[in-house]
Amino acid sequence: MWVPRSMGPRIVRIAALLGVAWLVPRAGTAQDSIPWPRADRLAVVVRARLVPAGGDSIGLSYELANGGASEQAAMTFVVRIDLPAYRVAGPALWWGSNAVVQDSAAAHWFVVDGRAVVQPGATLSGFQITAVGLTEPVLYRVQGFHQPPAVAEGELVQTPPSFWTNSIAGISVGVAPFPPDSAPDAVLSRLAALTTRACDVGWVTPAACGGLTGDVEAARQAVGQADLSGARSGIQSFLNQVNGLSDEAMALLKPNGAFALRQLGSGGPPSIGILDPAGDTYIRSGNPNQNQGTESILRVRPDGDNRTLIRFDQAAVAAVVGTRTVTSAQLELTIAENFDNWGPSGRTLDLHRLTQSWTETGATWSCGDDLEPGDPNPDCPATAWAMDGSGTRPWAASPTATVLMTNGARGVVALDVTADVTAYLGGSAADFGWLLKRTDEGPSGAVDFGSRESATAPRLVLTVQ
C-alpha cells in the first residue's frame, strides 16, 4: 500500500476527505462514467478508555484495530464531538485536529505518510481527546485508503460522496457539554439511560447490568424520598462496580457516576488528605537478590524486568477517612526521568494490587523480605515469591489501573486506586500496596519516578465526604 509523498496529491486527498471542492477534479453528475472510489471496505473496532486529566477535564484515548478481513488500510478516523474547544493529539505521522468535517463538528485524525496507515490485521493507539464536559456515546467513522479518480484535465468525475457515508461507522465514547439540567433527579435519569445504553451495545455483561441498574434505581427512589444520603450510597456502590468493567464502560459510566455523586451533595464539605508512602522500592530480575529500598528512584523498564513496589500505612488512611466515604483515591507518581523510548504510539504500565507482604529494605526479585539482601542467594524461607517462572504471582491478575507512557511525557502520572482503597478499608482485600510494571515487558520503554527518598515522593491523594 503506497501513499504519494508529494504535497500536491496529499492536499488533494485531504481536501476530498473534507469536502473541499476547489481542490478536486471538476464535478459532474451521478451518471458520469468516472465514479469516486469506495472507502468503506473495512472491518474495524475502536476502543476508548479514560486517561488522566485534571479538574473537570475528561481524557480519552482511542485504539483503532483494523481487522484481518478488511480490504483497505485505515487512513482517516473521526469522532463526533459537539464542544467549542478541546485538545486533540495523535500517533506519529497522523495529523489530529478539532474541526468541522463537512457538516459536523468532530475530532479528526488523518494519516500524513503512507508508512502510518493501519494495515488489515494491525492496531494503532494514541488518538487522544482532552475536553471539559461529560462522556456520552458518540458516532465514529473510519475511512479506508483510496486514491482520487485518475482523470484528464477537464474530464468530468462524480461529486465526492459525503465522508459520513463513504466510511465505516461505529459507536464509541466521546465528550459532550455538561447537561443543562443538573438537578439530582435529572442527573440520575441521565445516568440510568447511559447505563442502559452501555448494556445494549455490549460494553457491560448482562450480569453486571443488573447490579448497575439496581444501584441507580435505588438512588432514584431515595431522591424521591428526600433521602440524599441513601442516594449517595447507591451511586457509590455503582461506582465501585464500574471500576471492574470494560474500558468503554468505565469511560462512559465513571465520569457520569462521579458527576451524579457531586450533584447529590456531600452531606458535609469534602476534604482531601495527602499521604506519603510507608515504603517503596523497585526490584530487578537481572539482580534478583539485591534490594533498592534506599534509592531515590522507582524504576520501571523491560531490561531486567524492573518493577516498582509501593505501599501506604492503612492506619493512616483509615484516620483520614474516619466514618466518611472515599469518593476518590489517586496514586500520584512524579517522573524523575523519562527515557523517551516508548515507540511512536507509547506503551502502557499496569498497576496491580499486591497479594503478599514485603518490606522496603528486604524486597528483592526473589523475596518479599530477604534476610540478607545483596548476597548471591535468596534468604527468605517464609517470604519467597514467584515474580517469574512457575508459581502463583503475588499480585491480582487484573490491573487496578493502566496508564499510557509516551515520549516526552513529564510531570505527574495519576493512577485511580479508589476501588482498592475502598476494599482495603472494608476488609475485603488485604493491604500490601501495589506493583507497577510494564504491560508488555518485551519492547523498549523505561521511566524513573521519584521515591520517598527524593524531593518528589509518591502521594496518595484521598477525597472523602
C-alpha positions as a Markdown table, in Angstrom:
| # | Residue | x | y | z |
|---|---|---|---|---|
| 1 | Met | 0.0 | 0.0 | 0.0 |
| 2 | Trp | 1.6 | 3.3 | -1.1 |
| 3 | Val | 0.6 | 6.9 | -0.5 |
| 4 | Pro | 2.1 | 9.7 | -2.5 |
| 5 | Arg | 4.7 | 11.6 | -0.6 |
| 6 | Ser | 4.5 | 14.9 | -2.6 |
| 7 | Met | 2.4 | 17.6 | -1.0 |
| 8 | Gly | 0.2 | 18.2 | -4.1 |
| 9 | Pro | -1.5 | 14.7 | -4.1 |
| 10 | Arg | -1.6 | 14.8 | -0.3 |
| 11 | Ile | -3.5 | 18.1 | -0.3 |
| 12 | Val | -5.9 | 16.7 | -2.9 |
| 13 | Arg | -6.6 | 13.7 | -0.8 |
| 14 | Ile | -7.2 | 15.8 | 2.4 |
| 15 | Ala | -9.5 | 18.1 | 0.6 |
| 16 | Ala | -11.5 | 15.2 | -0.8 |
| 17 | Leu | -12.0 | 13.9 | 2.8 |
| 18 | Leu | -13.2 | 17.3 | 4.0 |
| 19 | Gly | -15.4 | 18.0 | 1.0 |
| 20 | Val | -13.3 | 21.0 | -0.2 |
| 21 | Ala | -14.4 | 21.1 | -3.9 |
| 22 | Trp | -11.9 | 23.5 | -5.3 |
| 23 | Leu | -9.0 | 21.1 | -4.9 |
| 24 | Val | -10.6 | 18.1 | -6.7 |
| 25 | Pro | -11.4 | 17.5 | -10.4 |
| 26 | Arg | -14.4 | 19.2 | -11.9 |
| 27 | Ala | -17.6 | 17.6 | -10.6 |
| 28 | Gly | -20.2 | 16.1 | -12.9 |
| 29 | Thr | -23.4 | 14.2 | -12.1 |
| 30 | Ala | -24.0 | 10.7 | -10.7 |
| 31 | Gln | -24.4 | 9.4 | -14.3 |
| 32 | Asp | -20.9 | 10.3 | -15.3 |
| 33 | Ser | -18.7 | 7.4 | -16.2 |
| 34 | Ile | -15.9 | 8.0 | -13.6 |
| 35 | Pro | -17.1 | 7.2 | -10.1 |
| 36 | Trp | -15.4 | 8.1 | -6.8 |
| 37 | Pro | -13.8 | 5.1 | -5.1 |
| 38 | Arg | -15.4 | 3.4 | -2.2 |
| 39 | Ala | -13.6 | 3.8 | 1.1 |
| 40 | Asp | -15.7 | 1.7 | 3.4 |
| 41 | Arg | -14.3 | -1.8 | 2.7 |
| 42 | Leu | -13.1 | -2.1 | 6.3 |
| 43 | Ala | -13.9 | -4.2 | 9.4 |
| 44 | Val | -12.7 | -2.1 | 12.3 |
| 45 | Val | -13.0 | -1.9 | 16.1 |
| 46 | Val | -12.4 | 1.3 | 18.1 |
| 47 | Arg | -11.9 | 1.1 | 21.8 |
| 48 | Ala | -11.9 | 4.1 | 24.1 |
| 49 | Arg | -10.5 | 4.3 | 27.6 |
| 50 | Leu | -10.1 | 7.1 | 30.2 |
| 51 | Val | -6.7 | 8.7 | 30.7 |
| 52 | Pro | -5.7 | 11.1 | 33.5 |
| 53 | Ala | -6.8 | 14.7 | 33.1 |
| 54 | Gly | -7.1 | 17.5 | 35.7 |
| 55 | Gly | -10.1 | 19.3 | 37.1 |
| 56 | Asp | -13.3 | 18.9 | 35.1 |
| 57 | Ser | -11.5 | 17.7 | 32.1 |
| 58 | Ile | -12.1 | 14.3 | 30.5 |
| 59 | Gly | -9.2 | 12.5 | 28.9 |
| 60 | Leu | -10.0 | 9.8 | 26.3 |
| 61 | Ser | -7.5 | 7.6 | 24.4 |
| 62 | Tyr | -8.7 | 5.6 | 21.4 |
| 63 | Glu | -7.3 | 2.4 | 19.9 |
| 64 | Leu | -8.1 | 1.6 | 16.3 |
| 65 | Ala | -7.9 | -2.1 | 15.3 |
| 66 | Asn | -8.2 | -2.8 | 11.6 |
| 67 | Gly | -9.5 | -6.4 | 11.2 |
| 68 | Gly | -7.8 | -9.0 | 9.1 |
| 69 | Ala | -10.9 | -9.2 | 6.9 |
| 70 | Ser | -10.6 | -5.6 | 5.8 |
| 71 | Glu | -9.8 | -4.9 | 2.2 |
| 72 | Gln | -8.3 | -1.5 | 2.8 |
| 73 | Ala | -5.8 | 0.2 | 5.2 |
| 74 | Ala | -7.3 | 2.8 | 7.5 |
| 75 | Met | -6.3 | 6.3 | 6.7 |
| 76 | Thr | -8.8 | 8.6 | 8.4 |
| 77 | Phe | -10.5 | 8.4 | 11.8 |
| 78 | Val | -13.2 | 10.8 | 13.0 |
| 79 | Val | -15.1 | 11.1 | 16.3 |
| 80 | Arg | -18.1 | 13.4 | 16.6 |
| 81 | Ile | -17.8 | 15.9 | 19.4 |
| 82 | Asp | -20.0 | 18.9 | 19.9 |
| 83 | Leu | -17.8 | 21.2 | 22.0 |
| 84 | Pro | -16.4 | 24.7 | 21.3 |
| 85 | Ala | -12.9 | 23.9 | 22.5 |
| 86 | Tyr | -10.9 | 20.7 | 23.2 |
| 87 | Arg | -7.4 | 19.3 | 22.6 |
| 88 | Val | -6.5 | 16.6 | 20.1 |
| 89 | Ala | -3.3 | 14.6 | 19.9 |
| 90 | Gly | -2.5 | 11.7 | 17.6 |
| 91 | Pro | 0.0 | 9.0 | 16.9 |
| 92 | Ala | 3.2 | 9.6 | 14.9 |
| 93 | Leu | 2.6 | 10.5 | 11.3 |
| 94 | Trp | -1.1 | 11.3 | 11.9 |
| 95 | Trp | -2.5 | 14.8 | 11.9 |
| 96 | Gly | -5.1 | 15.5 | 14.6 |
| 97 | Ser | -7.4 | 18.5 | 14.7 |
| 98 | Asn | -10.7 | 19.7 | 16.1 |
| 99 | Ala | -12.6 | 20.8 | 13.0 |
| 100 | Val | -15.8 | 20.7 | 11.1 |
| 101 | Val | -15.8 | 17.6 | 8.9 |
| 102 | Gln | -18.3 | 18.6 | 6.2 |
| 103 | Asp | -21.4 | 19.5 | 8.3 |
| 104 | Ser | -20.4 | 18.1 | 11.7 |
| 105 | Ala | -18.1 | 19.1 | 14.5 |
| 106 | Ala | -15.6 | 16.3 | 15.1 |
| 107 | Ala | -12.2 | 15.3 | 16.3 |
| 108 | His | -10.4 | 14.3 | 13.1 |
| 109 | Trp | -7.2 | 12.4 | 12.5 |
| 110 | Phe | -5.7 | 11.5 | 9.1 |
| 111 | Val | -2.5 | 9.9 | 8.0 |
| 112 | Val | 0.2 | 12.2 | 6.5 |
| 113 | Asp | 2.6 | 9.5 | 5.5 |
| 114 | Gly | 1.9 | 6.1 | 3.8 |
| 115 | Arg | 4.0 | 4.3 | 6.3 |
| 116 | Ala | 1.5 | 5.1 | 9.1 |
| 117 | Val | -1.7 | 3.7 | 7.6 |
| 118 | Val | -3.3 | 1.0 | 9.7 |
| 119 | Gln | -3.0 | -2.1 | 7.6 |
| 120 | Pro | -5.5 | -5.0 | 7.8 |
| 121 | Gly | -4.7 | -7.0 | 10.9 |
| 122 | Ala | -2.9 | -4.1 | 12.6 |
| 123 | Thr | -3.8 | -1.9 | 15.6 |
| 124 | Leu | -2.8 | 1.6 | 16.4 |
| 125 | Ser | -3.4 | 3.6 | 19.6 |
| 126 | Gly | -2.6 | 7.1 | 20.7 |
| 127 | Phe | -5.6 | 9.0 | 19.3 |
| 128 | Gln | -6.4 | 11.3 | 22.2 |
| 129 | Ile | -9.0 | 13.9 | 23.2 |
| 130 | Thr | -9.0 | 16.2 | 26.3 |
| 131 | Ala | -12.1 | 18.3 | 26.9 |
| 132 | Val | -14.2 | 19.7 | 29.7 |
| 133 | Gly | -17.6 | 18.0 | 29.9 |
| 134 | Leu | -19.0 | 14.5 | 30.4 |
| 135 | Thr | -18.8 | 11.4 | 28.4 |
| 136 | Glu | -21.6 | 10.0 | 26.2 |
| 137 | Pro | -21.9 | 7.5 | 23.3 |
| 138 | Val | -20.9 | 9.1 | 20.0 |
| 139 | Leu | -20.6 | 8.0 | 16.4 |
| 140 | Tyr | -17.2 | 7.4 | 14.9 |
| 141 | Arg | -16.2 | 6.9 | 11.3 |
| 142 | Val | -13.1 | 5.3 | 9.8 |
| 143 | Gln | -12.2 | 5.7 | 6.1 |
| 144 | Gly | -10.1 | 3.3 | 4.1 |
| 145 | Phe | -7.2 | 4.3 | 1.9 |
| 146 | His | -8.2 | 5.2 | -1.6 |
| 147 | Gln | -6.8 | 7.3 | -4.4 |
| 148 | Pro | -8.9 | 10.1 | -6.0 |
| 149 | Pro | -10.0 | 9.1 | -9.5 |
| 150 | Ala | -7.4 | 9.5 | -12.2 |
| 151 | Val | -8.9 | 11.9 | -14.7 |
| 152 | Ala | -7.6 | 14.0 | -17.6 |
| 153 | Glu | -7.8 | 17.8 | -17.3 |
| 154 | Gly | -11.3 | 19.0 | -17.8 |
| 155 | Glu | -12.8 | 15.5 | -17.6 |
| 156 | Leu | -15.9 | 15.1 | -15.5 |
| 157 | Val | -15.9 | 13.0 | -12.4 |
| 158 | Gln | -18.8 | 12.3 | -9.9 |
| 159 | Thr | -19.1 | 14.6 | -6.9 |
| 160 | Pro | -17.2 | 13.1 | -4.0 |
| 161 | Pro | -19.6 | 11.3 | -1.6 |
| 162 | Ser | -20.0 | 12.6 | 1.9 |
| 163 | Phe | -17.4 | 11.4 | 4.3 |
| 164 | Trp | -20.2 | 10.3 | 6.6 |
| 165 | Thr | -21.4 | 7.8 | 4.1 |
| 166 | Asn | -18.2 | 6.8 | 2.3 |
| 167 | Ser | -16.7 | 5.3 | 5.5 |
| 168 | Ile | -17.4 | 2.6 | 8.1 |
| 169 | Ala | -19.4 | 3.6 | 11.2 |
| 170 | Gly | -19.5 | 2.5 | 14.8 |
| 171 | Ile | -20.3 | 3.7 | 18.4 |
| 172 | Ser | -17.6 | 4.7 | 20.9 |
| 173 | Val | -17.3 | 7.2 | 23.8 |
| 174 | Gly | -16.9 | 10.9 | 23.3 |
| 175 | Val | -17.2 | 14.1 | 25.3 |
| 176 | Ala | -20.3 | 16.3 | 25.4 |
| 177 | Pro | -21.1 | 19.5 | 27.3 |
| 178 | Phe | -22.4 | 19.3 | 30.9 |
| 179 | Pro | -26.2 | 18.7 | 30.8 |
| 180 | Pro | -28.3 | 21.9 | 31.2 |
| 181 | Asp | -30.4 | 20.3 | 33.9 |
| 182 | Ser | -28.2 | 19.2 | 36.8 |
| 183 | Ala | -30.9 | 18.6 | 39.4 |
| 184 | Pro | -30.4 | 15.2 | 41.1 |
| 185 | Asp | -33.4 | 13.5 | 39.5 |
| 186 | Ala | -32.4 | 14.7 | 36.0 |
| 187 | Val | -28.8 | 13.6 | 36.5 |
| 188 | Leu | -29.9 | 10.2 | 37.8 |
| 189 | Ser | -32.3 | 9.7 | 34.9 |
| 190 | Arg | -29.4 | 10.5 | 32.5 |
| 191 | Leu | -27.2 | 8.0 | 34.3 |
| 192 | Ala | -29.9 | 5.4 | 34.1 |
| 193 | Ala | -30.2 | 5.9 | 30.3 |
| 194 | Leu | -26.4 | 5.8 | 29.8 |
| 195 | Thr | -26.2 | 2.6 | 31.8 |
| 196 | Thr | -28.9 | 1.0 | 29.6 |
| 197 | Arg | -27.1 | 2.1 | 26.5 |
| 198 | Ala | -23.8 | 0.6 | 27.7 |
| 199 | Cys | -25.6 | -2.7 | 28.3 |
| 200 | Asp | -27.4 | -2.6 | 25.0 |
| 201 | Val | -24.1 | -2.2 | 23.0 |
| 202 | Gly | -22.4 | -4.9 | 24.9 |
| 203 | Trp | -19.9 | -2.9 | 26.9 |
| 204 | Val | -21.4 | -4.4 | 30.1 |
| 205 | Thr | -22.2 | -8.0 | 30.7 |
| 206 | Pro | -25.8 | -8.9 | 31.5 |
| 207 | Ala | -24.8 | -10.0 | 35.0 |
| 208 | Ala | -23.2 | -6.6 | 35.7 |
| 209 | Cys | -26.0 | -4.7 | 34.1 |
| 210 | Gly | -28.4 | -5.9 | 36.8 |
| 211 | Gly | -26.3 | -4.6 | 39.6 |
| 212 | Leu | -25.6 | -1.3 | 38.0 |
| 213 | Thr | -29.3 | -0.5 | 37.1 |
| 214 | Gly | -30.3 | -1.6 | 40.5 |
| 215 | Asp | -28.0 | 0.8 | 42.2 |
| 216 | Val | -29.2 | 3.7 | 40.0 |
| 217 | Glu | -32.8 | 2.8 | 40.6 |
| 218 | Ala | -32.2 | 2.7 | 44.4 |
| 219 | Ala | -30.6 | 6.1 | 44.2 |
| 220 | Arg | -33.6 | 7.5 | 42.2 |
| 221 | Gln | -36.0 | 6.1 | 44.8 |
| 222 | Ala | -34.0 | 7.6 | 47.6 |
| 223 | Val | -34.1 | 11.0 | 45.9 |
| 224 | Gly | -37.8 | 10.7 | 45.6 |
| 225 | Gln | -38.0 | 10.2 | 49.4 |
| 226 | Ala | -35.6 | 13.1 | 50.0 |
| 227 | Asp | -33.0 | 10.7 | 51.3 |
| 228 | Leu | -29.8 | 12.1 | 49.7 |
| 229 | Ser | -27.6 | 10.0 | 52.0 |
| 230 | Gly | -29.2 | 6.9 | 50.7 |
| 231 | Ala | -28.9 | 8.2 | 47.1 |
| 232 | Arg | -25.2 | 8.8 | 47.6 |
| 233 | Ser | -24.7 | 5.3 | 48.9 |
| 234 | Gly | -26.4 | 3.9 | 45.8 |
| 235 | Ile | -24.2 | 5.8 | 43.5 |
| 236 | Gln | -21.1 | 5.0 | 45.5 |
| 237 | Ser | -22.0 | 1.3 | 45.1 |
| 238 | Phe | -22.5 | 2.0 | 41.4 |
| 239 | Leu | -19.0 | 3.5 | 41.0 |
| 240 | Asn | -17.4 | 0.6 | 42.9 |
| 241 | Gln | -18.8 | -1.8 | 40.4 |
| 242 | Val | -17.8 | 0.4 | 37.4 |
| 243 | Asn | -14.2 | 0.1 | 38.3 |
| 244 | Gly | -14.2 | -3.6 | 37.3 |
| 245 | Leu | -15.9 | -3.1 | 33.9 |
| 246 | Ser | -14.5 | -2.9 | 30.3 |
| 247 | Asp | -12.6 | 0.2 | 29.2 |
| 248 | Glu | -15.6 | 1.5 | 27.2 |
| 249 | Ala | -18.0 | 1.0 | 30.1 |
| 250 | Met | -15.6 | 2.8 | 32.5 |
| 251 | Ala | -15.1 | 5.6 | 30.1 |
| 252 | Leu | -18.8 | 6.2 | 29.7 |
| 253 | Leu | -20.1 | 5.5 | 33.2 |
| 254 | Lys | -17.4 | 6.5 | 35.7 |
| 255 | Pro | -17.4 | 10.3 | 34.9 |
| 256 | Asn | -21.2 | 10.4 | 34.8 |
| 257 | Gly | -21.4 | 8.5 | 38.1 |
| 258 | Ala | -18.9 | 10.8 | 39.7 |
| 259 | Phe | -20.9 | 13.8 | 38.4 |
| 260 | Ala | -24.1 | 12.4 | 39.8 |
| 261 | Leu | -22.4 | 11.9 | 43.2 |
| 262 | Arg | -21.3 | 15.5 | 43.2 |
| 263 | Gln | -24.8 | 16.7 | 42.3 |
| 264 | Leu | -26.3 | 14.7 | 45.2 |
| 265 | Gly | -24.3 | 16.8 | 47.6 |
| 266 | Ser | -21.6 | 15.7 | 50.0 |
| 267 | Gly | -23.6 | 15.5 | 53.3 |
| 268 | Gly | -20.8 | 17.8 | 54.5 |
| 269 | Pro | -17.9 | 19.6 | 52.9 |
| 270 | Pro | -15.5 | 17.4 | 51.0 |
| 271 | Ser | -11.9 | 17.1 | 52.4 |
| 272 | Ile | -8.7 | 16.0 | 50.9 |
| 273 | Gly | -6.0 | 14.0 | 52.6 |
| 274 | Ile | -2.5 | 13.5 | 51.2 |
| 275 | Leu | -0.3 | 10.7 | 52.5 |
| 276 | Asp | 3.3 | 9.8 | 51.9 |
| 277 | Pro | 4.3 | 6.2 | 51.3 |
| 278 | Ala | 5.2 | 3.9 | 54.2 |
| 279 | Gly | 7.6 | 2.0 | 51.9 |
| 280 | Asp | 8.7 | 1.9 | 48.3 |
| 281 | Thr | 11.4 | 0.2 | 46.2 |
| 282 | Tyr | 11.9 | -1.4 | 42.9 |
| 283 | Ile | 13.1 | -5.0 | 42.1 |
| 284 | Arg | 15.1 | -6.4 | 39.2 |
| 285 | Ser | 15.2 | -9.8 | 37.6 |
| 286 | Gly | 18.8 | -9.0 | 36.4 |
| 287 | Asn | 20.0 | -8.8 | 40.0 |
| 288 | Pro | 17.4 | -11.0 | 41.8 |
| 289 | Asn | 18.9 | -10.8 | 45.3 |
| 290 | Gln | 19.6 | -7.1 | 45.6 |
| 291 | Asn | 17.4 | -4.6 | 47.3 |
| 292 | Gln | 16.9 | -1.0 | 46.1 |
| 293 | Gly | 14.9 | 0.3 | 49.0 |
| 294 | Thr | 17.1 | 3.3 | 49.9 |
| 295 | Glu | 17.4 | 4.6 | 46.3 |
| 296 | Ser | 15.9 | 7.9 | 45.3 |
| 297 | Ile | 14.1 | 6.5 | 42.2 |
| 298 | Leu | 11.5 | 3.9 | 41.4 |
| 299 | Arg | 12.3 | 2.3 | 38.1 |
| 300 | Val | 10.1 | 0.6 | 35.5 |
| 301 | Arg | 11.7 | -0.8 | 32.4 |
| 302 | Pro | 11.9 | -4.1 | 30.4 |
| 303 | Asp | 15.6 | -4.7 | 30.5 |
| 304 | Gly | 16.0 | -6.9 | 33.6 |
| 305 | Asp | 12.2 | -6.5 | 34.2 |
| 306 | Asn | 12.4 | -3.6 | 36.6 |
| 307 | Arg | 9.2 | -3.3 | 38.6 |
| 308 | Thr | 8.1 | -0.8 | 41.3 |
| 309 | Leu | 6.6 | -1.6 | 44.7 |
| 310 | Ile | 4.8 | 0.9 | 46.8 |
| 311 | Arg | 2.5 | 0.9 | 49.9 |
| 312 | Phe | 0.9 | 3.3 | 52.3 |
| 313 | Asp | 0.1 | 2.9 | 56.0 |
| 314 | Gln | -3.5 | 1.6 | 56.3 |
| 315 | Ala | -4.0 | 3.1 | 59.8 |
| 316 | Ala | -3.1 | 6.5 | 58.4 |
| 317 | Val | -5.6 | 6.0 | 55.5 |
| 318 | Ala | -8.3 | 5.0 | 58.0 |
| 319 | Ala | -7.5 | 8.0 | 60.2 |
| 320 | Val | -8.0 | 10.4 | 57.2 |
| 321 | Val | -11.3 | 8.7 | 56.1 |
| 322 | Gly | -12.8 | 8.2 | 59.6 |
| 323 | Thr | -16.6 | 7.4 | 59.3 |
| 324 | Arg | -16.8 | 9.1 | 55.9 |
| 325 | Thr | -16.7 | 7.7 | 52.3 |
| 326 | Val | -13.8 | 7.7 | 50.0 |
| 327 | Thr | -15.0 | 9.3 | 46.7 |
| 328 | Ser | -11.6 | 9.3 | 45.1 |
| 329 | Ala | -8.2 | 7.9 | 45.7 |
| 330 | Gln | -5.4 | 8.8 | 43.3 |
| 331 | Leu | -1.8 | 7.4 | 43.4 |
| 332 | Glu | 0.4 | 10.2 | 42.1 |
| 333 | Leu | 4.0 | 9.4 | 40.8 |
| 334 | Thr | 6.3 | 12.2 | 39.6 |
| 335 | Ile | 8.5 | 11.4 | 36.6 |
| 336 | Ala | 12.2 | 11.8 | 37.5 |
| 337 | Glu | 13.5 | 10.7 | 34.1 |
| 338 | Asn | 11.6 | 9.6 | 31.0 |
| 339 | Phe | 14.0 | 7.7 | 28.7 |
| 340 | Asp | 11.7 | 8.6 | 25.7 |
| 341 | Asn | 11.9 | 5.2 | 24.1 |
| 342 | Trp | 8.2 | 4.3 | 24.1 |
| 343 | Gly | 7.7 | 3.9 | 20.4 |
| 344 | Pro | 5.6 | 6.2 | 18.2 |
| 345 | Ser | 2.3 | 5.4 | 20.0 |
| 346 | Gly | 3.5 | 4.9 | 23.5 |
| 347 | Arg | 3.2 | 1.8 | 25.7 |
| 348 | Thr | 1.3 | 1.1 | 28.9 |
| 349 | Leu | 2.1 | 0.5 | 32.5 |
| 350 | Asp | -0.2 | -1.6 | 34.7 |
| 351 | Leu | -0.7 | -1.1 | 38.4 |
| 352 | His | -1.6 | -4.3 | 40.3 |
| 353 | Arg | -2.8 | -4.9 | 43.8 |
| 354 | Leu | -0.2 | -6.9 | 45.7 |
| 355 | Thr | -1.4 | -10.1 | 47.5 |
| 356 | Gln | 1.8 | -10.8 | 49.5 |
| 357 | Ser | 3.6 | -8.9 | 52.2 |
| 358 | Trp | 7.0 | -7.3 | 51.6 |
| 359 | Thr | 9.4 | -4.8 | 53.3 |
| 360 | Glu | 11.1 | -1.8 | 51.8 |
| 361 | Thr | 14.6 | -2.9 | 52.8 |
| 362 | Gly | 14.2 | -6.6 | 52.2 |
| 363 | Ala | 12.2 | -6.9 | 48.9 |
| 364 | Thr | 14.1 | -8.4 | 46.0 |
| 365 | Trp | 13.1 | -10.2 | 42.8 |
| 366 | Ser | 13.3 | -13.5 | 44.7 |
| 367 | Cys | 11.9 | -12.5 | 48.1 |
| 368 | Gly | 9.3 | -10.3 | 49.7 |
| 369 | Asp | 11.7 | -9.9 | 52.6 |
| 370 | Asp | 15.2 | -11.2 | 52.1 |
| 371 | Leu | 17.0 | -11.5 | 55.4 |
| 372 | Glu | 20.4 | -10.9 | 53.8 |
| 373 | Pro | 19.8 | -8.9 | 50.6 |
| 374 | Gly | 22.8 | -8.5 | 48.4 |
| 375 | Asp | 24.4 | -11.9 | 48.9 |
| 376 | Pro | 24.3 | -14.4 | 46.0 |
| 377 | Asn | 21.4 | -16.4 | 47.3 |
| 378 | Pro | 17.8 | -15.7 | 48.3 |
| 379 | Asp | 17.4 | -15.8 | 52.1 |
| 380 | Cys | 13.6 | -16.0 | 52.5 |
| 381 | Pro | 12.3 | -19.3 | 53.6 |
| 382 | Ala | 8.9 | -17.8 | 54.5 |
| 383 | Thr | 8.6 | -14.9 | 52.1 |
| 384 | Ala | 9.7 | -16.2 | 48.7 |
| 385 | Trp | 7.5 | -15.1 | 45.8 |
| 386 | Ala | 7.2 | -16.0 | 42.1 |
| 387 | Met | 7.9 | -12.9 | 40.1 |
| 388 | Asp | 8.5 | -15.1 | 37.1 |
| 389 | Gly | 8.6 | -18.8 | 36.2 |
| 390 | Ser | 6.2 | -21.2 | 37.8 |
| 391 | Gly | 4.1 | -20.5 | 40.8 |
| 392 | Thr | 1.3 | -18.1 | 41.7 |
| 393 | Arg | 2.1 | -14.4 | 41.0 |
| 394 | Pro | 2.0 | -12.2 | 44.2 |
| 395 | Trp | -0.4 | -9.7 | 42.6 |
| 396 | Ala | -4.1 | -9.6 | 41.4 |
| 397 | Ala | -4.3 | -10.7 | 37.8 |
| 398 | Ser | -6.5 | -7.8 | 36.7 |
| 399 | Pro | -4.7 | -4.4 | 36.9 |
| 400 | Thr | -6.2 | -1.8 | 39.2 |
| 401 | Ala | -5.2 | 1.0 | 36.7 |
| 402 | Thr | -3.4 | 1.4 | 33.4 |
| 403 | Val | -1.6 | 4.4 | 32.2 |
| 404 | Leu | -0.1 | 5.2 | 28.7 |
| 405 | Met | 3.5 | 6.4 | 28.7 |
| 406 | Thr | 4.7 | 8.3 | 25.7 |
| 407 | Asn | 7.8 | 10.0 | 24.5 |
| 408 | Gly | 8.0 | 13.5 | 26.0 |
| 409 | Ala | 5.8 | 12.8 | 29.0 |
| 410 | Arg | 6.8 | 14.8 | 32.1 |
| 411 | Gly | 5.3 | 15.7 | 35.4 |
| 412 | Val | 2.9 | 13.7 | 37.5 |
| 413 | Val | 1.3 | 10.4 | 36.5 |
| 414 | Ala | -2.0 | 9.7 | 38.3 |
| 415 | Leu | -3.5 | 6.2 | 38.8 |
| 416 | Asp | -7.0 | 5.7 | 40.1 |
| 417 | Val | -6.9 | 3.3 | 43.2 |
| 418 | Thr | -10.3 | 4.2 | 44.6 |
| 419 | Ala | -11.6 | 0.6 | 44.3 |
| 420 | Asp | -8.6 | -0.9 | 46.1 |
| 421 | Val | -8.5 | 1.7 | 48.9 |
| 422 | Thr | -12.2 | 1.0 | 49.4 |
| 423 | Ala | -11.6 | -2.7 | 49.5 |
| 424 | Tyr | -8.7 | -2.3 | 52.0 |
| 425 | Leu | -10.8 | -0.2 | 54.3 |
| 426 | Gly | -13.8 | -2.5 | 54.1 |
| 427 | Gly | -11.7 | -5.6 | 54.8 |
| 428 | Ser | -12.4 | -7.4 | 51.5 |
| 429 | Ala | -8.8 | -7.2 | 50.5 |
| 430 | Ala | -5.5 | -7.2 | 52.5 |
| 431 | Asp | -3.4 | -4.1 | 52.1 |
| 432 | Phe | 0.0 | -5.0 | 50.8 |
| 433 | Gly | 0.2 | -2.0 | 48.4 |
| 434 | Trp | 0.8 | -2.1 | 44.7 |
| 435 | Leu | 3.2 | -3.3 | 42.0 |
| 436 | Leu | 3.8 | -1.2 | 38.9 |
| 437 | Lys | 5.1 | -2.9 | 35.8 |
| 438 | Arg | 5.2 | -2.7 | 32.0 |
| 439 | Thr | 2.0 | -4.3 | 30.5 |
| 440 | Asp | 4.3 | -6.0 | 27.9 |
| 441 | Glu | 7.9 | -6.3 | 29.2 |
| 442 | Gly | 9.3 | -7.1 | 25.8 |
| 443 | Pro | 9.5 | -3.8 | 23.8 |
| 444 | Ser | 11.5 | -0.8 | 24.9 |
| 445 | Gly | 10.3 | 1.9 | 27.3 |
| 446 | Ala | 11.8 | 2.9 | 30.6 |
| 447 | Val | 10.9 | 5.5 | 33.2 |
| 448 | Asp | 12.2 | 6.6 | 36.7 |
| 449 | Phe | 9.8 | 8.0 | 39.2 |
| 450 | Gly | 10.8 | 9.8 | 42.4 |
| 451 | Ser | 10.8 | 7.6 | 45.5 |
| 452 | Arg | 10.1 | 8.6 | 49.1 |
| 453 | Glu | 13.8 | 9.3 | 49.5 |
| 454 | Ser | 13.6 | 12.0 | 46.9 |
| 455 | Ala | 12.1 | 15.5 | 46.8 |
| 456 | Thr | 9.2 | 14.3 | 44.6 |
| 457 | Ala | 7.9 | 11.4 | 46.7 |
| 458 | Pro | 4.8 | 9.4 | 45.6 |
| 459 | Arg | 1.5 | 10.6 | 47.1 |
| 460 | Leu | -1.9 | 9.0 | 47.9 |
| 461 | Val | -4.5 | 11.7 | 47.4 |
| 462 | Leu | -7.8 | 10.9 | 49.2 |
| 463 | Thr | -11.0 | 12.8 | 48.7 |
| 464 | Val | -13.6 | 11.9 | 51.4 |
| 465 | Gln | -17.1 | 13.1 | 52.1 |
